């Protein structure tokens, strides 16, 4: 397995290389974000260990650019920035995992192996289906390029449907995943919120499949 380490602290980068090579990995090092981005694009790596605070391009910008280019290289972000918002930012911009310095080398290896098991599957930061885009981190929805304001429940309903593009999703499944199972929910809650959502995103974008559930539909330009 080939791993790219993007780390500007030379001693740490060398230590990571020695440790990973001892575990049988082939390791390349980049000392700044720009070089790391170019190597990640073209190097055929199986995973990347990426520092946050880097010269030229930050780790955040590197992973955002890769995801914007639909490059799904698994990324373990490694940083001395240990605040909860720092970690949330790293994961929201497209990293698959986040480990703070100082770190346990045993834990780093375990997390790296977990990333490699999952592989380079598509996992976009922004969900898109037809002309609808949904950004879970920013809580923003665009329909045909225009921003639409949704309530928390409407947003959750649309997000769940967008994570199953083109699939028919039953009312029972929506109740289980969009509503709090611990609270009593009216049986017609899905129909009510589907109606609210249709009024905001366009009726033609949310189909009712009689007797089965709901499905998002792609609207042709000009419809």
FIGURO-156883 format. One line per field, with one value per atom (N, C-alpha, C): x, y, z; atom name. Coordinates in nm, 3 decimals, always signed. Example, Ala and Ser with C-alpha at 12.3 -4.5 7.8 and 13.67 -1.06 7.14 Angstrom:
REM residues 2
x <- +1.319, +1.230, +1.320, +1.285, +1.367, +1.290 $
y <- -0.569, -0.450, -0.330, -0.225, -0.106, +0.003 $
z <- +0.780, +0.780, +0.780, +0.708, +0.714, +0.787 $
atom <- N, CA, C, N, CA, C $
***
This chain:
REM residues 223
x <- +0.084, +0.000, +0.088, +0.051, +0.129, +0.059, +0.135, +0.083, +0.161, +0.089, +0.151, +0.141, +0.252, +0.256, +0.287, +0.195, +0.216, +0.236, +0.364, +0.402, +0.527, +0.520, +0.634, +0.735, +0.703, +0.798, +0.886, +1.010, +1.096, +1.116, +1.137, +1.162, +1.040, +0.922, +0.800, +0.776, +0.797, +0.779, +0.872, +0.998, +1.094, +1.054, +1.004, +0.961, +0.841, +0.747, +0.631, +0.675, +0.768, +0.815, +0.879, +0.965, +1.032, +0.930, +0.837, +0.739, +0.648, +0.602, +0.513, +0.587, +0.712, +0.789, +0.814, +0.831, +0.850, +0.726, +0.609, +0.483, +0.453, +0.545, +0.529, +0.470, +0.449, +0.395, +0.506, +0.471, +0.557, +0.517, +0.613, +0.582, +0.654, +0.578, +0.636, +0.603, +0.691, +0.676, +0.661, +0.568, +0.559, +0.570, +0.645, +0.671, +0.583, +0.497, +0.405, +0.275, +0.172, +0.040, +0.029, +0.097, +0.088, +0.148, +0.268, +0.329, +0.244, +0.190, +0.105, -0.017, -0.079, -0.196, -0.160, -0.049, -0.009, +0.025, +0.093, +0.127, +0.003, -0.093, -0.216, -0.297, -0.295, -0.370, -0.317, -0.186, -0.126, -0.046, -0.036, +0.057, +0.000, -0.131, -0.188, -0.177, -0.193, -0.179, -0.306, -0.286, -0.400, -0.456, -0.377, -0.423, -0.324, -0.370, -0.284, -0.295, -0.182, -0.177, -0.141, -0.229, -0.221, -0.220, -0.113, -0.109, -0.202, -0.245, -0.333, -0.252, -0.159, -0.082, +0.039, +0.025, +0.130, +0.167, +0.290, +0.325, +0.246, +0.223, +0.162, +0.013, -0.028, -0.171, -0.195, -0.300, -0.332, -0.389, -0.385, -0.446, -0.594, -0.665, -0.806, -0.825, -0.742, -0.757, -0.720, -0.622, -0.582, -0.698, -0.759, -0.864, -0.990, -1.019, -1.135, -1.115, -0.994, -0.967, -0.979, -0.925, -0.937, -1.083, -1.163, -1.304, -1.380, -1.344, -1.408, -1.379, -1.262, -1.224, -1.274, -1.355, -1.411, -1.299, -1.198, -1.087, -1.109, -1.129, -1.175, -1.065, -0.941, -0.829, -0.859, -0.854, -0.879, -0.776, -0.825, -0.740, -0.753, -0.639, -0.630, -0.561, -0.636, -0.581, -0.510, -0.390, -0.304, -0.269, -0.302, -0.281, -0.266, -0.190, -0.181, -0.305, -0.389, -0.513, -0.614, -0.632, -0.713, -0.849, -0.890, -1.022, -1.131, -1.248, -1.357, -1.401, -1.395, -1.432, -1.326, -1.198, -1.093, -1.117, -1.149, -1.174, -1.298, -1.403, -1.524, -1.497, -1.416, -1.382, -1.309, -1.215, -1.140, -1.228, -1.319, -1.408, -1.510, -1.561, -1.661, -1.604, -1.474, -1.418, -1.377, -1.393, -1.373, -1.277, -1.209, -1.120, -1.204, -1.144, -1.214, -1.193, -1.083, -1.055, -0.963, -0.955, -0.877, -0.811, -0.679, -0.603, -0.518, -0.523, -0.452, -0.312, -0.220, -0.084, -0.081, -0.001, +0.074, -0.022, +0.018, -0.072, -0.003, -0.083, -0.033, -0.008, +0.115, +0.145, +0.062, +0.031, -0.054, -0.193, -0.248, -0.380, -0.374, -0.269, -0.256, -0.258, -0.182, -0.181, -0.318, -0.388, -0.521, -0.618, -0.611, -0.701, -0.666, -0.538, -0.496, -0.545, -0.533, -0.583, -0.734, -0.805, -0.950, -0.985, -0.911, -0.934, -0.907, -0.801, -0.767, -0.872, -0.932, -1.038, -1.158, -1.189, -1.306, -1.278, -1.153, -1.116, -1.161, -1.137, -1.162, -1.303, -1.403, -1.541, -1.582, -1.674, -1.724, -1.795, -1.757, -1.820, -1.813, -1.891, -1.884, -1.922, -1.859, -1.893, -2.029, -2.056, -2.185, -2.262, -2.386, -2.470, -2.537, -2.547, -2.611, -2.696, -2.814, -2.901, -2.980, -2.959, -3.021, -2.971, -3.066, -3.028, -3.042, -3.045, -3.053, -2.919, -2.866, -2.742, -2.768, -2.710, -2.729, -2.594, -2.560, -2.434, -2.466, -2.442, -2.478, -2.404, -2.278, -2.200, -2.247, -2.274, -2.317, -2.468, -2.541, -2.687, -2.748, -2.698, -2.746, -2.803, -2.908, -2.969, -2.983, -2.939, -2.957, -3.045, -3.145, -3.231, -3.220, -3.170, -3.147, -3.065, -2.968, -2.877, -2.926, -3.049, -3.104, -3.114, -3.075, -3.079, -3.223, -3.252, -3.384, -3.369, -3.456, -3.451, -3.545, -3.488, -3.566, -3.561, -3.666, -3.662, -3.570, -3.538, -3.449, -3.507, -3.639, -3.701, -3.706, -3.738, -3.740, -3.600, -3.499, -3.361, -3.324, -3.359, -3.327, -3.396, -3.520, -3.593, -3.527, -3.493, -3.428, -3.290, -3.213, -3.081, -3.091, -3.187, -3.200, -3.234, -3.324, -3.360, -3.242, -3.163, -3.050, -2.938, -2.932, -2.833, -2.877, -2.998, -3.049, -3.102, -3.016, -3.062, -3.131, -3.251, -3.325, -3.395, -3.373, -3.435, -3.571, -3.660, -3.787, -3.764, -3.797, -3.778, -3.915, -3.937, -4.069, -4.095, -4.223, -4.260, -4.205, -4.207, -4.157, -4.008, -3.932, -3.789, -3.764, -3.840, -3.825, -3.859, -3.966, -4.001, -3.890, -3.829, -3.724, -3.597, -3.567, -3.438, -3.444, -3.559, -3.570, -3.638, -3.724, -3.793, -3.733, -3.746, -3.694, -3.781, -3.720, -3.797, -3.851, -3.787, -3.831, -3.956, -3.992, -4.108, -4.223, -4.343, -4.461, -4.481, -4.485, -4.497, -4.627, -4.701, -4.826, -4.798, -4.884, -4.861, -4.851, -4.917, -4.915, -4.803, -4.706, -4.600, -4.519, -4.491, -4.412, -4.486, -4.617, -4.694, -4.697, -4.711, -4.719, -4.588, -4.475, -4.346, -4.305, -4.347, -4.323, -4.394, -4.514, -4.586, -4.514, -4.465, -4.388, -4.266, -4.195, -4.072, -4.101, -4.208, -4.244, -4.267, -4.331, -4.360, -4.231, -4.124, -3.999, -3.902, -3.899, -3.803, -3.870, -4.003, -4.075, -4.140, -4.270, -4.345, -4.287, -4.237, -4.190, -4.061, -3.993, -3.866, -3.885, -4.005, -4.030, -4.154, -4.131, -4.239, -4.297, -4.426, -4.491, -4.507, -4.452, -4.469, -4.577, -4.694, -4.811, -4.788, -4.815, -4.801, -4.658, -4.560, -4.420, -4.345, -4.365, -4.294, -4.265, -4.144, -4.107, -3.973, -3.958, -3.834, -3.807, -3.680, -3.640, -3.634, -3.668, -3.668, -3.584, -3.519, -3.442, -3.535, -3.526, -3.609, -3.527, -3.580, -3.509, -3.511, -3.405, -3.402, -3.522, -3.585, -3.701, -3.833, -3.831, -3.956, -4.014 $
y <- -0.119, +0.000, +0.125, +0.224, +0.348, +0.458, +0.522, +0.628, +0.756, +0.866, +0.998, +1.069, +1.114, +1.192, +1.336, +1.427, +1.569, +1.637, +1.669, +1.718, +1.803, +1.928, +2.018, +2.008, +1.939, +1.918, +1.798, +1.826, +1.724, +1.602, +1.625, +1.512, +1.421, +1.482, +1.402, +1.327, +1.395, +1.328, +1.208, +1.225, +1.114, +1.000, +1.033, +0.929, +0.852, +0.925, +0.858, +0.767, +0.814, +0.731, +0.603, +0.616, +0.496, +0.398, +0.452, +0.365, +0.296, +0.370, +0.311, +0.211, +0.243, +0.148, +0.019, +0.030, -0.090, -0.178, -0.117, -0.191, -0.240, -0.213, -0.263, -0.165, -0.038, +0.061, +0.123, +0.160, +0.245, +0.389, +0.475, +0.609, +0.715, +0.818, +0.938, +1.056, +1.157, +1.274, +1.400, +1.487, +1.622, +1.718, +1.827, +1.919, +2.044, +2.057, +2.170, +2.130, +2.213, +2.177, +2.171, +2.262, +2.262, +2.136, +2.099, +1.976, +1.855, +1.857, +1.746, +1.730, +1.842, +1.836, +1.776, +1.821, +1.769, +1.620, +1.579, +1.437, +1.353, +1.403, +1.330, +1.312, +1.416, +1.409, +1.299, +1.284, +1.204, +1.083, +1.064, +0.962, +0.824, +0.806, +0.672, +0.618, +0.704, +0.661, +0.592, +0.508, +0.440, +0.520, +0.610, +0.694, +0.809, +0.913, +1.028, +1.066, +1.093, +1.152, +1.298, +1.388, +1.529, +1.620, +1.699, +1.800, +1.915, +1.992, +2.106, +2.232, +2.267, +2.391, +2.364, +2.398, +2.371, +2.498, +2.508, +2.619, +2.610, +2.725, +2.741, +2.710, +2.590, +2.556, +2.483, +2.522, +2.450, +2.312, +2.224, +2.093, +2.102, +2.199, +2.218, +2.244, +2.334, +2.370, +2.252, +2.174, +2.058, +1.960, +1.925, +1.824, +1.879, +2.008, +2.067, +2.060, +2.091, +2.089, +1.948, +1.851, +1.713, +1.670, +1.703, +1.662, +1.738, +1.864, +1.942, +1.879, +1.815, +1.748, +1.603, +1.566, +1.430, +1.325, +1.359, +1.270, +1.217, +1.086, +1.030, +0.959, +0.998, +0.943, +0.953, +0.843, +0.850, +0.940, +1.030, +1.130, +1.122, +1.100, +1.111, +1.243, +1.335, +1.467, +1.459, +1.516, +1.510, +1.652, +1.693, +1.835, +1.859, +1.966, +2.012, +2.094, +2.130, +2.204, +2.105, +2.110, +2.006, +2.053, +2.174, +2.221, +2.145, +2.139, +2.063, +2.123, +2.256, +2.319, +2.295, +2.288, +2.254, +2.115, +2.021, +1.884, +1.878, +1.950, +1.953, +2.013, +2.119, +2.182, +2.083, +2.009, +1.913, +1.805, +1.753, +1.648, +1.703, +1.824, +1.883, +1.921, +1.952, +1.991, +1.869, +1.748, +1.629, +1.525, +1.551, +1.449, +1.332, +1.214, +1.095, +1.069, +1.121, +1.105, +1.218, +1.242, +1.355, +1.308, +1.320, +1.278, +1.395, +1.422, +1.539, +1.500, +1.596, +1.580, +1.628, +1.565, +1.440, +1.322, +1.221, +1.109, +0.977, +0.877, +0.741, +0.681, +0.631, +0.571, +0.446, +0.373, +0.253, +0.292, +0.403, +0.449, +0.500, +0.573, +0.620, +0.503, +0.398, +0.282, +0.217, +0.206, +0.144, +0.226, +0.359, +0.445, +0.440, +0.435, +0.424, +0.293, +0.184, +0.055, +0.059, +0.128, +0.139, +0.216, +0.323, +0.398, +0.311, +0.235, +0.150, +0.041, -0.009, -0.109, -0.050, +0.076, +0.139, +0.174, +0.207, +0.236, +0.374, +0.401, +0.534, +0.541, +0.531, +0.541, +0.688, +0.715, +0.852, +0.897, +1.014, +1.068, +1.220, +1.279, +1.423, +1.502, +1.618, +1.707, +1.770, +1.808, +1.866, +1.762, +1.734, +1.638, +1.709, +1.640, +1.699, +1.594, +1.634, +1.548, +1.637, +1.620, +1.712, +1.853, +1.946, +2.086, +2.125, +2.024, +2.048, +2.016, +2.110, +2.089, +2.113, +2.028, +2.039, +2.025, +2.123, +2.123, +2.097, +1.974, +1.943, +2.027, +2.061, +2.138, +2.282, +2.343, +2.483, +2.498, +2.386, +2.387, +2.475, +2.459, +2.538, +2.447, +2.495, +2.423, +2.519, +2.475, +2.550, +2.470, +2.535, +2.473, +2.557, +2.496, +2.567, +2.694, +2.686, +2.797, +2.899, +2.889, +2.985, +2.920, +2.995, +2.940, +2.930, +2.820, +2.793, +2.774, +2.838, +2.827, +2.716, +2.618, +2.506, +2.503, +2.452, +2.426, +2.306, +2.284, +2.172, +2.039, +2.020, +1.893, +1.879, +1.986, +1.981, +1.950, +2.012, +1.989, +1.842, +1.787, +1.648, +1.552, +1.583, +1.500, +1.502, +1.621, +1.633, +1.565, +1.584, +1.522, +1.370, +1.312, +1.166, +1.116, +1.186, +1.146, +1.163, +1.269, +1.292, +1.192, +1.131, +1.026, +0.893, +0.891, +0.773, +0.819, +0.877, +0.940, +0.842, +0.879, +0.797, +0.678, +0.651, +0.537, +0.575, +0.479, +0.499, +0.471, +0.568, +0.555, +0.551, +0.450, +0.431, +0.532, +0.552, +0.641, +0.587, +0.457, +0.397, +0.426, +0.412, +0.440, +0.587, +0.676, +0.819, +0.851, +0.792, +0.814, +0.766, +0.652, +0.595, +0.680, +0.745, +0.812, +0.964, +1.022, +1.168, +1.220, +1.137, +1.176, +1.105, +1.163, +1.106, +0.989, +0.870, +0.750, +0.753, +0.835, +0.841, +0.926, +1.003, +1.090, +1.032, +1.058, +1.013, +1.104, +1.045, +1.121, +1.083, +1.183, +1.157, +1.075, +0.978, +0.892, +0.968, +1.083, +1.158, +1.262, +1.255, +1.356, +1.359, +1.243, +1.239, +1.310, +1.281, +1.346, +1.497, +1.542, +1.685, +1.753, +1.697, +1.761, +1.743, +1.635, +1.621, +1.734, +1.769, +1.880, +2.012, +2.035, +2.158, +2.164, +2.051, +2.048, +2.072, +2.013, +2.033, +2.181, +2.252, +2.392, +2.475, +2.427, +2.504, +2.463, +2.334, +2.289, +2.266, +2.268, +2.241, +2.104, +2.100, +1.975, +1.864, +1.904, +1.804, +1.735, +1.789, +1.731, +1.624, +1.611, +1.510, +1.429, +1.307, +1.221, +1.136, +1.114, +1.014, +0.887, +0.778, +0.649, +0.575, +0.569, +0.521, +0.383, +0.376, +0.250, +0.213, +0.299, +0.264, +0.372, +0.500, +0.605, +0.725, +0.780, +0.903, +0.884, +0.963, +0.955, +1.093, +1.134, +1.259, +1.236, +1.339, +1.330, +1.444, +1.417, +1.518, +1.594, +1.727, +1.813, +1.859, +1.839, +1.883, +2.034, +2.096, +2.241, +2.292, +2.395, +2.453, +2.397, +2.286, +2.229, +2.313 $
z <- +0.000, +0.000, +0.000, -0.081, -0.091, -0.013, +0.074, +0.158, +0.133, +0.120, +0.107, +0.241, +0.295, +0.419, +0.382, +0.417, +0.389, +0.524, +0.555, +0.688, +0.673, +0.723, +0.707, +0.820, +0.928, +1.037, +0.999, +0.963, +0.903, +0.992, +1.122, +1.213, +1.224, +1.232, +1.241, +1.110, +0.998, +0.869, +0.855, +0.897, +0.889, +0.981, +1.101, +1.195, +1.140, +1.080, +1.020, +0.906, +0.826, +0.716, +0.769, +0.869, +0.924, +0.982, +1.060, +1.123, +1.023, +0.922, +0.823, +0.734, +0.700, +0.619, +0.696, +0.827, +0.909, +0.909, +0.882, +0.875, +0.734, +0.640, +0.505, +0.406, +0.445, +0.354, +0.270, +0.147, +0.066, +0.095, +0.129, +0.180, +0.100, +0.060, +0.001, +0.093, +0.090, +0.177, +0.092, +0.131, +0.075, +0.192, +0.174, +0.285, +0.282, +0.182, +0.182, +0.112, +0.131, +0.082, -0.069, -0.139, -0.285, -0.345, -0.297, -0.346, -0.308, -0.186, -0.142, -0.232, -0.270, -0.357, -0.492, -0.552, -0.683, -0.676, -0.569, -0.556, -0.534, -0.455, -0.429, -0.557, -0.642, -0.767, -0.860, -0.866, -0.972, -0.923, -0.792, -0.742, -0.725, -0.741, -0.726, -0.584, -0.485, -0.345, -0.294, -0.191, -0.128, -0.012, +0.047, +0.157, +0.174, +0.245, +0.272, +0.418, +0.482, +0.616, +0.596, +0.640, +0.601, +0.723, +0.737, +0.843, +0.804, +0.904, +0.878, +0.847, +0.937, +0.922, +0.833, +0.705, +0.607, +0.530, +0.481, +0.392, +0.261, +0.200, +0.068, +0.066, +0.102, +0.111, +0.242, +0.314, +0.438, +0.405, +0.504, +0.485, +0.452, +0.513, +0.482, +0.332, +0.277, +0.136, +0.045, +0.087, +0.007, -0.005, +0.108, +0.102, +0.035, +0.057, -0.014, -0.165, -0.212, -0.355, -0.412, -0.340, -0.386, -0.399, -0.298, -0.302, -0.411, -0.431, -0.539, -0.675, -0.688, -0.813, -0.817, -0.718, -0.706, -0.697, -0.619, -0.590, -0.449, -0.437, -0.309, -0.231, -0.251, -0.174, -0.024, +0.052, +0.197, +0.266, +0.351, +0.415, +0.567, +0.634, +0.779, +0.810, +0.870, +0.901, +1.036, +1.042, +1.160, +1.198, +1.322, +1.354, +1.503, +1.536, +1.674, +1.712, +1.614, +1.641, +1.696, +1.829, +1.894, +1.943, +1.903, +1.942, +1.871, +1.934, +1.873, +1.739, +1.728, +1.601, +1.494, +1.533, +1.438, +1.380, +1.468, +1.422, +1.335, +1.374, +1.293, +1.156, +1.150, +1.022, +0.931, +0.989, +0.909, +0.850, +0.930, +0.881, +0.782, +0.810, +0.721, +0.585, +0.579, +0.449, +0.367, +0.422, +0.341, +0.394, +0.505, +0.562, +0.615, +0.616, +0.662, +0.811, +0.865, +1.007, +1.049, +1.181, +1.234, +1.363, +1.369, +1.486, +1.534, +1.664, +1.717, +1.768, +1.755, +1.807, +1.952, +2.038, +2.016, +2.006, +1.932, +1.905, +1.938, +1.957, +1.974, +1.836, +1.814, +1.684, +1.661, +1.767, +1.756, +1.705, +1.759, +1.717, +1.572, +1.537, +1.400, +1.302, +1.331, +1.243, +1.232, +1.346, +1.345, +1.261, +1.274, +1.196, +1.047, +1.016, +0.877, +0.817, +0.890, +0.839, +0.817, +0.908, +0.891, +0.763, +0.734, +0.611, +0.489, +0.494, +0.380, +0.358, +0.466, +0.450, +0.378, +0.408, +0.344, +0.199, +0.167, +0.030, -0.017, -0.145, -0.203, -0.261, -0.175, -0.220, -0.232, -0.324, -0.340, -0.214, -0.161, -0.040, -0.048, -0.138, -0.159, -0.036, -0.019, +0.092, +0.068, -0.056, -0.093, -0.173, -0.131, -0.202, -0.319, -0.432, -0.549, -0.620, -0.662, -0.742, -0.835, -0.966, -1.060, -1.033, -1.021, -0.996, -0.849, -0.761, -0.616, -0.553, -0.475, -0.401, -0.253, -0.170, -0.025, +0.043, +0.126, +0.200, +0.348, +0.398, +0.536, +0.639, +0.612, +0.710, +0.718, +0.602, +0.598, +0.615, +0.610, +0.621, +0.511, +0.389, +0.276, +0.169, +0.104, -0.008, -0.125, -0.241, -0.365, -0.458, -0.516, -0.616, -0.742, -0.849, -0.975, -0.953, -0.862, -0.836, -0.736, -0.689, -0.592, -0.454, -0.351, -0.216, -0.166, -0.099, -0.043, +0.107, +0.184, +0.330, +0.376, +0.447, +0.498, +0.650, +0.712, +0.855, +0.880, +1.007, +1.041, +0.995, +1.012, +0.973, +0.821, +0.752, +0.605, +0.551, +0.613, +0.572, +0.593, +0.709, +0.739, +0.642, +0.607, +0.513, +0.375, +0.328, +0.198, +0.199, +0.306, +0.314, +0.306, +0.378, +0.378, +0.238, +0.170, +0.034, -0.062, -0.043, -0.133, -0.112, +0.004, +0.027, -0.034, -0.090, -0.162, -0.297, -0.380, -0.504, -0.598, -0.641, -0.735, -0.674, -0.545, -0.479, -0.420, -0.414, -0.345, -0.197, -0.113, +0.032, +0.098, +0.178, +0.238, +0.350, +0.380, +0.490, +0.623, +0.639, +0.763, +0.782, +0.674, +0.682, +0.714, +0.653, +0.681, +0.825, +0.876, +1.017, +1.109, +1.075, +1.159, +1.160, +1.047, +1.034, +1.041, +1.018, +1.017, +1.143, +1.202, +1.324, +1.444, +1.561, +1.685, +1.726, +1.730, +1.763, +1.905, +1.992, +2.132, +2.150, +2.048, +2.057, +1.976, +2.024, +1.950, +1.829, +1.712, +1.588, +1.518, +1.472, +1.401, +1.276, +1.244, +1.128, +0.997, +0.989, +0.863, +0.858, +0.952, +0.958, +0.829, +0.771, +0.648, +0.535, +0.521, +0.415, +0.433, +0.558, +0.586, +0.546, +0.590, +0.561, +0.416, +0.353, +0.210, +0.134, +0.179, +0.117, +0.138, +0.261, +0.286, +0.195, +0.185, +0.107, -0.042, -0.091, -0.232, -0.264, -0.174, -0.200, -0.211, -0.147, -0.146, -0.256, -0.290, -0.392, -0.528, -0.532, -0.657, -0.653, -0.680, -0.669, -0.757, -0.873, -0.968, -0.923, -0.820, -0.775, -0.666, -0.613, -0.510, -0.550, -0.593, -0.641, -0.527, -0.532, -0.447, -0.529, -0.480, -0.545, -0.467, -0.524, -0.451, -0.390, -0.261, -0.190, -0.153, -0.193, -0.167, -0.089, -0.123, -0.051, -0.140, -0.126, -0.196, -0.268, -0.375, -0.453, -0.512, -0.505, -0.572, -0.723, -0.796, -0.942, -0.999, -1.111, -1.182, -1.273, -1.268, -1.352, -1.471, -1.589, -1.710, -1.719, -1.769, -1.783, -1.863, -1.812, -1.880, -1.834, -1.756, -1.705, -1.592 $
atom <- N, CA, C, N, CA, C, N, CA, C, N, CA, C, N, CA, C, N, CA, C, N, CA, C, N, CA, C, N, CA, C, N, CA, C, N, CA, C, N, CA, C, N, CA, C, N, CA, C, N, CA, C, N, CA, C, N, CA, C, N, CA, C, N, CA, C, N, CA, C, N, CA, C, N, CA, C, N, CA, C, N, CA, C, N, CA, C, N, CA, C, N, CA, C, N, CA, C, N, CA, C, N, CA, C, N, CA, C, N, CA, C, N, CA, C, N, CA, C, N, CA, C, N, CA, C, N, CA, C, N, CA, C, N, CA, C, N, CA, C, N, CA, C, N, CA, C, N, CA, C, N, CA, C, N, CA, C, N, CA, C, N, CA, C, N, CA, C, N, CA, C, N, CA, C, N, CA, C, N, CA, C, N, CA, C, N, CA, C, N, CA, C, N, CA, C, N, CA, C, N, CA, C, N, CA, C, N, CA, C, N, CA, C, N, CA, C, N, CA, C, N, CA, C, N, CA, C, N, CA, C, N, CA, C, N, CA, C, N, CA, C, N, CA, C, N, CA, C, N, CA, C, N, CA, C, N, CA, C, N, CA, C, N, CA, C, N, CA, C, N, CA, C, N, CA, C, N, CA, C, N, CA, C, N, CA, C, N, CA, C, N, CA, C, N, CA, C, N, CA, C, N, CA, C, N, CA, C, N, CA, C, N, CA, C, N, CA, C, N, CA, C, N, CA, C, N, CA, C, N, CA, C, N, CA, C, N, CA, C, N, CA, C, N, CA, C, N, CA, C, N, CA, C, N, CA, C, N, CA, C, N, CA, C, N, CA, C, N, CA, C, N, CA, C, N, CA, C, N, CA, C, N, CA, C, N, CA, C, N, CA, C, N, CA, C, N, CA, C, N, CA, C, N, CA, C, N, CA, C, N, CA, C, N, CA, C, N, CA, C, N, CA, C, N, CA, C, N, CA, C, N, CA, C, N, CA, C, N, CA, C, N, CA, C, N, CA, C, N, CA, C, N, CA, C, N, CA, C, N, CA, C, N, CA, C, N, CA, C, N, CA, C, N, CA, C, N, CA, C, N, CA, C, N, CA, C, N, CA, C, N, CA, C, N, CA, C, N, CA, C, N, CA, C, N, CA, C, N, CA, C, N, CA, C, N, CA, C, N, CA, C, N, CA, C, N, CA, C, N, CA, C, N, CA, C, N, CA, C, N, CA, C, N, CA, C, N, CA, C, N, CA, C, N, CA, C, N, CA, C, N, CA, C, N, CA, C, N, CA, C, N, CA, C, N, CA, C, N, CA, C, N, CA, C, N, CA, C, N, CA, C, N, CA, C, N, CA, C, N, CA, C, N, CA, C, N, CA, C, N, CA, C, N, CA, C, N, CA, C, N, CA, C, N, CA, C, N, CA, C, N, CA, C, N, CA, C, N, CA, C, N, CA, C, N, CA, C, N, CA, C, N, CA, C, N, CA, C, N, CA, C, N, CA, C, N, CA, C, N, CA, C, N, CA, C, N, CA, C, N, CA, C, N, CA, C, N, CA, C, N, CA, C, N, CA, C, N, CA, C, N, CA, C, N, CA, C, N, CA, C, N, CA, C, N, CA, C, N, CA, C, N, CA, C, N, CA, C, N, CA, C, N, CA, C, N, CA, C, N, CA, C, N, CA, C, N, CA, C, N, CA, C, N, CA, C, N, CA, C, N, CA, C, N, CA, C, N, CA, C, N, CA, C, N, CA, C, N, CA, C $
***
